[in-house]
């Protein structure tokens, strides 16, 4: 019977040892697990904030790239100085592409409060009336920023016309 008591005693001692091990090792780990869960939740919140800031910065970067491209296009449309020679070439090409002949061109420099420095070109072209819209569309979509301030059309033949255009262009 002594052996039965000693095995019971050993069993009880092992149980006490397991309870002590649980108290010293497992319970502190539970606190560590709770702290780690809190850290995980905090890190997840910070990650969410960082993700939203990253997305905002990405969108801003895309807008800056678009703005930069628009700035470059605008600067291309506004040459430095009057650049009359390039305007003559561009208007000649536009007139020929629209089926008109450029007969005469004269320039006047000026300024506009809303638009800045201006170069007014008084242009005389001749061609067919039905192609006037093509010419005006070409001027509107020209590389250089221009606007038609006035247009006068005179009939020269059954289908022919002579047009006087006052075109305002801008420069830096």
Secondary structure, 3 states (H helix, E strand, C coil): CHHHHHHHHHHHHHHHHHHHHHHHHHHHHHHHHHHHHHHHHHHHHHHHHHHHHHHHHHHHHHHHHHHHHHHHHHHHHCECCCCHHHHHHHHHHHHHHCCCEEEEEEEEEEEECCCEEEEEEEEEEEEEHHHHHHHHHHHHCCCCCEEEEEEEEEECCCCEEEEEEEEEEEEC
